[in-house]
Amino acid sequence: MKINKDLVDASLMLSIISLVLTGTTEFSDATQKLIVIILLAVLIVVLVICRVLSGRQP
């Protein structure tokens, strides 16, 4: 399966921007904010792995 490098790069960029915006936004519940930040961090890790895998493809 071929991984599209440009799509992974764009998704990674949007995920990082979303993480920064979530971190700077005030939430009424700190637990909810923590859950969103953890989910975005996991997404970023998965996208970085996809980015590394797409770099190894011919």
Biopython code that builds the backbone (N, CA, C, O; Angstrom):
import numpy as np
from Bio.PDB.StructureBuilder import StructureBuilder

atoms = [
    (1, "MET", "N", (0.848, -1.180, 0.000)),
    (1, "MET", "CA", (0.000, 0.000, 0.000)),
    (1, "MET", "C", (0.889, 1.238, 0.000)),
    (1, "MET", "O", (1.828, 1.334, 0.790)),
    (2, "LYS", "N", (0.596, 2.167, -0.875)),
    (2, "LYS", "CA", (1.383, 3.379, -0.979)),
    (2, "LYS", "C", (0.775, 4.473, -0.094)),
    (2, "LYS", "O", (-0.435, 4.698, -0.103)),
    (3, "ILE", "N", (1.627, 5.132, 0.655)),
    (3, "ILE", "CA", (1.195, 6.221, 1.529)),
    (3, "ILE", "C", (1.525, 7.538, 0.833)),
    (3, "ILE", "O", (2.666, 7.773, 0.432)),
    (4, "ASN", "N", (0.519, 8.389, 0.696)),
    (4, "ASN", "CA", (0.720, 9.672, 0.036)),
    (4, "ASN", "C", (1.432, 10.631, 1.003)),
    (4, "ASN", "O", (0.881, 11.003, 2.039)),
    (5, "LYS", "N", (2.656, 11.020, 0.651)),
    (5, "LYS", "CA", (3.479, 11.853, 1.525)),
    (5, "LYS", "C", (2.869, 13.232, 1.742)),
    (5, "LYS", "O", (2.908, 13.756, 2.855)),
    (6, "ASP", "N", (2.310, 13.822, 0.697)),
    (6, "ASP", "CA", (1.727, 15.160, 0.825)),
    (6, "ASP", "C", (0.506, 15.161, 1.741)),
    (6, "ASP", "O", (0.300, 16.097, 2.514)),
    (7, "LEU", "N", (-0.293, 14.114, 1.650)),
    (7, "LEU", "CA", (-1.470, 14.015, 2.519)),
    (7, "LEU", "C", (-1.059, 13.852, 3.979)),
    (7, "LEU", "O", (-1.665, 14.446, 4.871)),
    (8, "VAL", "N", (-0.034, 13.050, 4.216)),
    (8, "VAL", "CA", (0.459, 12.860, 5.587)),
    (8, "VAL", "C", (1.033, 14.164, 6.123)),
    (8, "VAL", "O", (0.798, 14.512, 7.280)),
    (9, "ASP", "N", (1.786, 14.892, 5.293)),
    (9, "ASP", "CA", (2.355, 16.171, 5.728)),
    (9, "ASP", "C", (1.263, 17.182, 6.072)),
    (9, "ASP", "O", (1.349, 17.873, 7.086)),
    (10, "ALA", "N", (0.245, 17.264, 5.233)),
    (10, "ALA", "CA", (-0.844, 18.213, 5.485)),
    (10, "ALA", "C", (-1.620, 17.835, 6.746)),
    (10, "ALA", "O", (-1.975, 18.702, 7.545)),
    (11, "SER", "N", (-1.879, 16.546, 6.920)),
    (11, "SER", "CA", (-2.597, 16.094, 8.116)),
    (11, "SER", "C", (-1.777, 16.337, 9.375)),
    (11, "SER", "O", (-2.319, 16.714, 10.414)),
    (12, "LEU", "N", (-0.479, 16.121, 9.279)),
    (12, "LEU", "CA", (0.404, 16.361, 10.423)),
    (12, "LEU", "C", (0.417, 17.842, 10.789)),
    (12, "LEU", "O", (0.382, 18.194, 11.968)),
    (13, "MET", "N", (0.465, 18.691, 9.795)),
    (13, "MET", "CA", (0.459, 20.134, 10.041)),
    (13, "MET", "C", (-0.847, 20.565, 10.716)),
    (13, "MET", "O", (-0.824, 21.339, 11.673)),
    (14, "LEU", "N", (-1.969, 20.074, 10.226)),
    (14, "LEU", "CA", (-3.260, 20.419, 10.824)),
    (14, "LEU", "C", (-3.380, 19.876, 12.250)),
    (14, "LEU", "O", (-3.959, 20.530, 13.117)),
    (15, "SER", "N", (-2.841, 18.697, 12.489)),
    (15, "SER", "CA", (-2.902, 18.120, 13.830)),
    (15, "SER", "C", (-2.091, 18.935, 14.829)),
    (15, "SER", "O", (-2.526, 19.151, 15.960)),
    (16, "ILE", "N", (-0.919, 19.385, 14.413)),
    (16, "ILE", "CA", (-0.080, 20.190, 15.305)),
    (16, "ILE", "C", (-0.729, 21.536, 15.586)),
    (16, "ILE", "O", (-0.700, 22.013, 16.720)),
    (17, "ILE", "N", (-1.311, 22.151, 14.571)),
    (17, "ILE", "CA", (-2.016, 23.425, 14.763)),
    (17, "ILE", "C", (-3.196, 23.229, 15.714)),
    (17, "ILE", "O", (-3.434, 24.059, 16.590)),
    (18, "SER", "N", (-3.927, 22.138, 15.540)),
    (18, "SER", "CA", (-5.067, 21.852, 16.424)),
    (18, "SER", "C", (-4.616, 21.620, 17.857)),
    (18, "SER", "O", (-5.285, 22.045, 18.800)),
    (19, "LEU", "N", (-3.473, 20.943, 18.024)),
    (19, "LEU", "CA", (-2.948, 20.711, 19.366)),
    (19, "LEU", "C", (-2.580, 22.024, 20.050)),
    (19, "LEU", "O", (-2.870, 22.213, 21.232)),
    (20, "VAL", "N", (-1.948, 22.918, 19.319)),
    (20, "VAL", "CA", (-1.577, 24.218, 19.886)),
    (20, "VAL", "C", (-2.820, 25.033, 20.236)),
    (20, "VAL", "O", (-2.889, 25.637, 21.307)),
    (21, "LEU", "N", (-3.796, 25.049, 19.338)),
    (21, "LEU", "CA", (-5.020, 25.804, 19.613)),
    (21, "LEU", "C", (-5.792, 25.221, 20.792)),
    (21, "LEU", "O", (-6.362, 25.964, 21.590)),
    (22, "THR", "N", (-5.813, 23.911, 20.902)),
    (22, "THR", "CA", (-6.493, 23.271, 22.034)),
    (22, "THR", "C", (-5.769, 23.585, 23.340)),
    (22, "THR", "O", (-6.404, 23.803, 24.372)),
    (23, "GLY", "N", (-4.451, 23.606, 23.289)),
    (23, "GLY", "CA", (-3.678, 23.896, 24.495)),
    (23, "GLY", "C", (-3.838, 25.318, 24.989)),
    (23, "GLY", "O", (-3.733, 25.574, 26.188)),
    (24, "THR", "N", (-4.090, 26.244, 24.083)),
    (24, "THR", "CA", (-4.214, 27.643, 24.484)),
    (24, "THR", "C", (-5.653, 28.073, 24.743)),
    (24, "THR", "O", (-5.888, 29.196, 25.191)),
    (25, "THR", "N", (-6.613, 27.205, 24.472)),
    (25, "THR", "CA", (-8.020, 27.530, 24.681)),
    (25, "THR", "C", (-8.435, 27.132, 26.089)),
    (25, "THR", "O", (-8.010, 26.100, 26.608)),
    (26, "GLU", "N", (-9.265, 27.959, 26.695)),
    (26, "GLU", "CA", (-9.762, 27.635, 28.026)),
    (26, "GLU", "C", (-10.991, 26.744, 27.910)),
    (26, "GLU", "O", (-11.933, 27.055, 27.181)),
    (27, "PHE", "N", (-10.970, 25.641, 28.633)),
    (27, "PHE", "CA", (-12.088, 24.717, 28.684)),
    (27, "PHE", "C", (-12.759, 24.841, 30.038)),
    (27, "PHE", "O", (-12.129, 25.233, 31.021)),
    (28, "SER", "N", (-14.035, 24.507, 30.086)),
    (28, "SER", "CA", (-14.730, 24.532, 31.370)),
    (28, "SER", "C", (-14.359, 23.325, 32.223)),
    (28, "SER", "O", (-14.465, 23.370, 33.449)),
    (29, "ASP", "N", (-13.928, 22.251, 31.577)),
    (29, "ASP", "CA", (-13.549, 21.036, 32.293)),
    (29, "ASP", "C", (-12.128, 20.650, 31.891)),
    (29, "ASP", "O", (-11.851, 20.431, 30.711)),
    (30, "ALA", "N", (-11.237, 20.567, 32.860)),
    (30, "ALA", "CA", (-9.832, 20.248, 32.581)),
    (30, "ALA", "C", (-9.667, 18.817, 32.075)),
    (30, "ALA", "O", (-8.760, 18.540, 31.290)),
    (31, "THR", "N", (-10.522, 17.920, 32.512)),
    (31, "THR", "CA", (-10.437, 16.533, 32.062)),
    (31, "THR", "C", (-10.757, 16.421, 30.581)),
    (31, "THR", "O", (-10.108, 15.669, 29.854)),
    (32, "GLN", "N", (-11.745, 17.161, 30.140)),
    (32, "GLN", "CA", (-12.113, 17.145, 28.728)),
    (32, "GLN", "C", (-10.971, 17.681, 27.863)),
    (32, "GLN", "O", (-10.695, 17.145, 26.790)),
    (33, "LYS", "N", (-10.327, 18.715, 28.321)),
    (33, "LYS", "CA", (-9.191, 19.285, 27.600)),
    (33, "LYS", "C", (-8.045, 18.278, 27.536)),
    (33, "LYS", "O", (-7.410, 18.132, 26.492)),
    (34, "LEU", "N", (-7.780, 17.593, 28.624)),
    (34, "LEU", "CA", (-6.715, 16.597, 28.662)),
    (34, "LEU", "C", (-6.996, 15.447, 27.703)),
    (34, "LEU", "O", (-6.080, 14.968, 27.035)),
    (35, "ILE", "N", (-8.232, 15.001, 27.623)),
    (35, "ILE", "CA", (-8.600, 13.923, 26.705)),
    (35, "ILE", "C", (-8.391, 14.343, 25.261)),
    (35, "ILE", "O", (-7.871, 13.566, 24.460)),
    (36, "VAL", "N", (-8.789, 15.559, 24.919)),
    (36, "VAL", "CA", (-8.602, 16.052, 23.557)),
    (36, "VAL", "C", (-7.122, 16.167, 23.221)),
    (36, "VAL", "O", (-6.709, 15.808, 22.118)),
    (37, "ILE", "N", (-6.322, 16.662, 24.153)),
    (37, "ILE", "CA", (-4.877, 16.796, 23.916)),
    (37, "ILE", "C", (-4.224, 15.426, 23.744)),
    (37, "ILE", "O", (-3.358, 15.260, 22.885)),
    (38, "ILE", "N", (-4.629, 14.442, 24.551)),
    (38, "ILE", "CA", (-4.069, 13.095, 24.421)),
    (38, "ILE", "C", (-4.440, 12.478, 23.073)),
    (38, "ILE", "O", (-3.600, 11.853, 22.425)),
    (39, "LEU", "N", (-5.684, 12.648, 22.652)),
    (39, "LEU", "CA", (-6.102, 12.114, 21.354)),
    (39, "LEU", "C", (-5.336, 12.762, 20.204)),
    (39, "LEU", "O", (-4.935, 12.080, 19.261)),
    (40, "LEU", "N", (-5.134, 14.064, 20.281)),
    (40, "LEU", "CA", (-4.360, 14.743, 19.238)),
    (40, "LEU", "C", (-2.897, 14.303, 19.255)),
    (40, "LEU", "O", (-2.281, 14.169, 18.198)),
    (41, "ALA", "N", (-2.344, 14.081, 20.429)),
    (41, "ALA", "CA", (-0.955, 13.620, 20.525)),
    (41, "ALA", "C", (-0.799, 12.227, 19.930)),
    (41, "ALA", "O", (0.191, 11.955, 19.250)),
    (42, "VAL", "N", (-1.752, 11.352, 20.174)),
    (42, "VAL", "CA", (-1.715, 10.005, 19.590)),
    (42, "VAL", "C", (-1.824, 10.095, 18.071)),
    (42, "VAL", "O", (-1.122, 9.379, 17.357)),
    (43, "LEU", "N", (-2.690, 10.958, 17.579)),
    (43, "LEU", "CA", (-2.821, 11.160, 16.133)),
    (43, "LEU", "C", (-1.515, 11.655, 15.525)),
    (43, "LEU", "O", (-1.124, 11.209, 14.447)),
    (44, "ILE", "N", (-0.845, 12.568, 16.204)),
    (44, "ILE", "CA", (0.429, 13.092, 15.712)),
    (44, "ILE", "C", (1.482, 11.988, 15.658)),
    (44, "ILE", "O", (2.251, 11.913, 14.699)),
    (45, "VAL", "N", (1.524, 11.136, 16.672)),
    (45, "VAL", "CA", (2.496, 10.036, 16.678)),
    (45, "VAL", "C", (2.227, 9.083, 15.516)),
    (45, "VAL", "O", (3.163, 8.644, 14.849)),
    (46, "VAL", "N", (0.966, 8.764, 15.271)),
    (46, "VAL", "CA", (0.613, 7.884, 14.152)),
    (46, "VAL", "C", (1.003, 8.526, 12.820)),
    (46, "VAL", "O", (1.517, 7.846, 11.932)),
    (47, "LEU", "N", (0.765, 9.817, 12.677)),
    (47, "LEU", "CA", (1.118, 10.499, 11.433)),
    (47, "LEU", "C", (2.623, 10.579, 11.239)),
    (47, "LEU", "O", (3.099, 10.499, 10.106)),
    (48, "VAL", "N", (3.379, 10.734, 12.311)),
    (48, "VAL", "CA", (4.839, 10.740, 12.190)),
    (48, "VAL", "C", (5.334, 9.368, 11.742)),
    (48, "VAL", "O", (6.250, 9.274, 10.925)),
    (49, "ILE", "N", (4.734, 8.310, 12.272)),
    (49, "ILE", "CA", (5.102, 6.964, 11.831)),
    (49, "ILE", "C", (4.773, 6.780, 10.352)),
    (49, "ILE", "O", (5.570, 6.206, 9.610)),
    (50, "CYS", "N", (3.613, 7.260, 9.917)),
    (50, "CYS", "CA", (3.255, 7.181, 8.498)),
    (50, "CYS", "C", (4.218, 7.997, 7.640)),
    (50, "CYS", "O", (4.548, 7.603, 6.521)),
    (51, "ARG", "N", (4.660, 9.122, 8.162)),
    (51, "ARG", "CA", (5.613, 9.971, 7.431)),
    (51, "ARG", "C", (6.943, 9.256, 7.246)),
    (51, "ARG", "O", (7.545, 9.320, 6.175)),
    (52, "VAL", "N", (7.398, 8.578, 8.288)),
    (52, "VAL", "CA", (8.656, 7.826, 8.196)),
    (52, "VAL", "C", (8.489, 6.671, 7.211)),
    (52, "VAL", "O", (9.383, 6.411, 6.405)),
    (53, "LEU", "N", (7.366, 5.984, 7.269)),
    (53, "LEU", "CA", (7.129, 4.873, 6.344)),
    (53, "LEU", "C", (7.015, 5.355, 4.895)),
    (53, "LEU", "O", (7.451, 4.659, 3.978)),
    (54, "SER", "N", (6.437, 6.529, 4.686)),
    (54, "SER", "CA", (6.287, 7.031, 3.319)),
    (54, "SER", "C", (7.642, 7.465, 2.755)),
    (54, "SER", "O", (7.834, 7.457, 1.539)),
    (55, "GLY", "N", (8.571, 7.839, 3.615)),
    (55, "GLY", "CA", (9.899, 8.216, 3.156)),
    (55, "GLY", "C", (10.723, 7.017, 2.713)),
    (55, "GLY", "O", (11.661, 7.170, 1.930)),
    (56, "ARG", "N", (10.391, 5.840, 3.195)),
    (56, "ARG", "CA", (11.129, 4.627, 2.842)),
    (56, "ARG", "C", (10.604, 3.970, 1.584)),
    (56, "ARG", "O", (11.252, 3.071, 1.048)),
    (57, "GLN", "N", (9.450, 4.391, 1.096)),
    (57, "GLN", "CA", (8.895, 3.792, -0.125)),
    (57, "GLN", "C", (9.614, 4.334, -1.353)),
    (57, "GLN", "O", (10.022, 5.496, -1.375)),
    (58, "PRO", "N", (9.772, 3.491, -2.382)),
    (58, "PRO", "CA", (10.447, 3.966, -3.597)),
    (58, "PRO", "C", (9.617, 4.945, -4.395)),
    (58, "PRO", "O", (10.061, 5.424, -5.438)),
]
sb = StructureBuilder()
sb.init_structure("model")
sb.init_model(0)
sb.init_chain("A")
sb.init_seg("    ")
for serial, (resi, resn, name, xyz) in enumerate(atoms, 1):
    if name == "N":
        sb.init_residue(resn, " ", resi, " ")
    sb.init_atom(name, np.array(xyz, "f"), 0.0, 1.0, " ", f" {name:<3s}", serial, name[0])
structure = sb.get_structure()
